[in-house]
Amino acid sequence: MAAGQKLLSFLLFQLILVLLVLDLSNAEGLKLGYYYKTCPKAESIIRKTTYRFISRAPTLAAPLLRMHFHDCFVRGCDGSVLLNSTKNSQSEKAAVPNLSLQGFHVIDAVKSAVEEACPGVVSCADTLALVARDSVSMIYGPFWEVPLGRRDGRVSLLNEVFANLPSPFANITTLKQMFAVKGLSLKDLAVLSGGHTIGTSHCNAFTNRLYNFTGKGDTDPSMDPNYIVKLKKKCKPADTTTLVEMDPGSFKNFDEDYFTLVAKRRGLFQSDAALLNDKETKAYVILQSSTHGSTFGKDFAESMVKMGKVGVLTGHQGEIRKHCAVVN
């Protein structure tokens, strides 16, 4: 029995390696300035159109960043999160974690502007990657060069979301596994969690920590009890509509405050608190909270480039969608 389990574990490890090699070989198809000849103004058009929205509503930056994250973790960065459900199949959009995604109208407007200039050239997956980057930089976050050349996937399935997308209720073991399968390290996990420095969350993503953590009407002992008192004033047990700032006081600004909160046991989600349960991720949290985020901007840029290469389609794979919500 033990030998069988070892063999199974070994084969699973081999499969993950094969998938990572395939992912990485596809990622080699991405390059900076990919549209230089075919649509030279693509990045400029995308930036200007994104600015039209972010300048009026800076709070859109967080959901647009989240949308890119949700796209890359399910089927890779192939724009599958943008597809609408069809008569025969429910898409990723219909999965519970994606019901609160916002900003699809921004992607549609940006894609429409690019299509007008260069029909059928720039993919929705690349558009989303650039909009996420531009949105973050427009609210004083880091800027990073985005290697381009992603193609759009033709498949989007609701039932693939839960198995691939890290949950706000996840513990450190689950988070490590989910990131490792995507070729992302423990450092990437800590760094990308820092994206929670912007945006809001509905109460039901964390009320279990306030009212019924182990099913006995108790609170989560890993959360600062004083913070629990504050959160209980905003969120009642069955509340599914109230929005709470993930980084109170600076949820509109991209900064290192998130790590200070996590270090004080004031991270909103179990997945935030989980960063203190591993030596490496905890060390990263302490480093950023004690040095005013000395390397966070640079680290975030590097991890975003890395995440943006996960499971990409390149070359003749997939397609270039004309409208991001439907396959051609």
N, C-alpha and C positions, 0 to 999 in steps of 0.2 A: 504493500500500500504506500509506504513512505517513498519507495523507489519510483512508483508511478507518479506521485505528487511532484517529486523532484524533476522527473522528465517533463511533466506538464508545465511546471514553472520555467524550465529551460526553454521549451518550445515557445512559450508565451514571450519570454525575453527575446528570443530569436526573431519572432514576428514583429515585436516593437522595433527592433534594430532595422529590420527590412523596411518597415513603414517609414522610419526616420530617414533612412538612406534615400528612399523614393522622394520624400518630402524635400530633403536637402538638394537632391539633384534637380528637382523642379525649381527650387528657390534660386539655383544658379542661372535660371532663365530670366530672372529679374535684373534690371540694371537702372542706374541713375540716367536721367535724360532719355528714357525709352521712347518718348513721343517727339523727340527733337526734330525728326524729319517728317513724321506723319501728321503731327498736330502740335507745332512749336509753341502755340499759346495756351495749350491745355492747362498747365499748372497755374498760369496767371488767371485764366478764366475761372478756374475752380476756386482760387483764393479770393478773387473779387466777389464772386457770387456768394461764397460762404460768409464773407465780411458783411454783406448786406443783411444777413440774418443775425449774426453774432453781435454786430454793433447795436442792433435794436433789442436783442434778447440774449445777453451773455450766458444765461442759465442753460441755453441749448447746448453749450459746449460739452457738459457732462453726459447727457444722453447720446450725443454723437460719438463720443469716445467709447461709451459703453456698447453702442451698436457695433462698432468695429471689433471690439473684444468678443462680443457674442457671435459675430460672424466667424472670426478666426478659430474659435474653439469648437465649432461644429462644422465638419467637412472642410476645414481650412478656410483661408481668406478668399472666398470665391463668390461673395455677394449673395449666398443662399439665404441669408437672414432677410434680405430685401424682397424675396418672392412672396406673392400672395398665394393663399390656398386656392386649389381648383375644385371643381365639382367632385373629383375622384380622390383627392388627397389633401390633407391638412398640412400646411407648411410650418416651418420653424416659428413664424410670426404668431401662430395660434397657441404655442406652448406657454404655460403659465409664466415662466421667467421673462418671456418676451412681450407679454401683454402690456407691460408698462414702458416698453421702448417708445421713445419719442424722436421726432426729427426726420421722419421719412419724407416729409414735404421739402425739407432742405435738400436731401439727396436728389429728389425728383427735379427740383429747380436747377440744381448744379448740373445734373446730367443733361437736362434739356438745353442749357446754355452751351455745353460742350458739343452736343449733337448738332446744334445749329452751325457751329464753326467747323466741325470735323465729323460728319455723319459716319457712324459705325466703326469708330477708331478706338475710343477710350472706353475701357470696361467699367462696369458698375463697381467691381471689387476695388479697382485702382481709385475710382472716384471716392468711395467710402474711406479708403486708407488716407487719401489726401485731405478730405474734409475733416477727419478726426484730428490729423496733425495740425491743420490750419486753425481749427477751433481752439485747441489747447494753447497754441502760440498766441492767439488773439486775446486770451485772458491771462497773459503774462506767464504762461508756462513755457517749457523748453520747445525749441524748434529742432526738427531732425529731417535729414534728407531721406526721402522715401524711394527706395528702389521700385521701379514699376515694370509692368508687363504681365500682371495677373490677368487671367481670363475668367469669364463668368461661368459658374456651374449651372447645370440645368435641373438639378434635383434639390428639393428642400423638404425635409420630413420632420413633422412634429416629434415623433418618438425618438429621434436621435439627439434631441436637446438635453434631456435629463442625464443621459449617460456621459455626455461630453462637457457640459457647461458647469463650472464650479458653482456650488450653491452657497448662499450666505450662511447656511447651517452646517457647512462642512468642517470637519476637524482637520488637524494638520496632516495626518496620515493620508486622508483622501485628497487633500489639496496637493500634496507632494506627488502622488500618483498621477493625478489629472494633468499636472504641469509637465511631469517627466514624459508622459506619452506624447505630448506635443513638442518634445525636444527643448523644453524650457527648464531652467535650473531653479534651485532654491532661492538664489539671489533674484531671479526674474519674478518669482512668486512674491517676495517681499516688496520689490520695486513696483511691480504692476498693481499690487494692492494699494499702493500710494495714490493710485488714481481716484480713490475714495476721498481725496482731499477736496474734490468738487462734487456737487450734486446733492440730491435728496433721496430718501427712501420712504416707502410706505411702512406704517407701523408693523403690519403683519410679518415683515421680514425679520423682526427681532422681538416681538412681544412675548414669545415663549421664554425669553431670558428674564423678563420682568415679572411674569405671573405664574408660569407652570413649567419650569425648566426640566424637571424629571417626572412630571405627571403627578406631583404631590402638592401643587399650589406653591411651589418654592421659586426662589430667584436663582440666577446663575452666579455662583460664588466667584467666578473669574471676572465679574464686572464690579466696578467701584459702586458700593451701596449708595453713596450720595448721588451718583449719576442716575442710578435706578429710580430714586425718588423723583428726580427732575423729569425723567422720561415718562414715568407713570402719570404725571400731570398732563402730558401731551397725548399719551396713548392709552386708551382703555382696552381691556382684553380682546374684544371682538372688532376693534377698529381696523378697517381695511382701506380707508380713504385719506386719513391725515398724513401729510408729508412732514418728515423730520430731516433737518440738515445733517449730513453725515460728518461734516467738519464744522461744528457750530461756530458762528462768528466769521468764518472765512470760506464758506461753502461756494462762493462765487470766484474765489481766487485760487490759482494753482500754486500751492506752497507746501512746506514740509510739516505743517501743523498736524496732519493726520498721524504722523509717527509720534508726536508728543502726546496725542490723545491715547494711542494704543499703549504707549509706555505707562500711562497713568491708569490703565485698565478702563478706558472710556471709548474703546472701539465699539461701533454700533452692532456689528454682526459677530456671530460666533467665528466666522472665518477671519475676522480682524483679530479677535482675541487669540485665535489659534497661532498667530505669528510668534507669540511669546512661549509657545510650547515646543519650539525647536531651537537648538543652540545657534545655528547660523542665521535663521530669520530674526530671532530675538536680538542677536548682535547687531544686525542691520538696523532694526527699529531703534535701538539704544544709540547707535552711531548718529543717525539722522536727527533724533530728538535732542541730542546733546551738542550738535554742531550746527544747528539751524539749517539742516539739510545740505551740508557742505557738498555732497556729491549727488544728491537726489536728481537734480535736473539732467545732468549728464547720464546718470544711470537709467533714468526713465526713457530718455531718447534712445539709448542703446537697446533696452529691452523691448521698446515698441518696434524698432526695426526688426528685431529677432522674431517677435510675435507676428509681425506683418508678413513673414515668410512661411508661416506654418501652412502646410498642406495646399500650397498654391497650385493652380492650373496654369500652364504656360504653353507656348508654341501653338500647336493646333488643337490642344485640348479645350473642351468647353466651347464658349462662343463669346461674342461681344454683344450683349443685350442692347436693344434699342431703347426699351423702357425697363427700368430696373425691377419693377414689380412683376413682370411677366417674361417668360422665355420667348425667344423669337419664334 
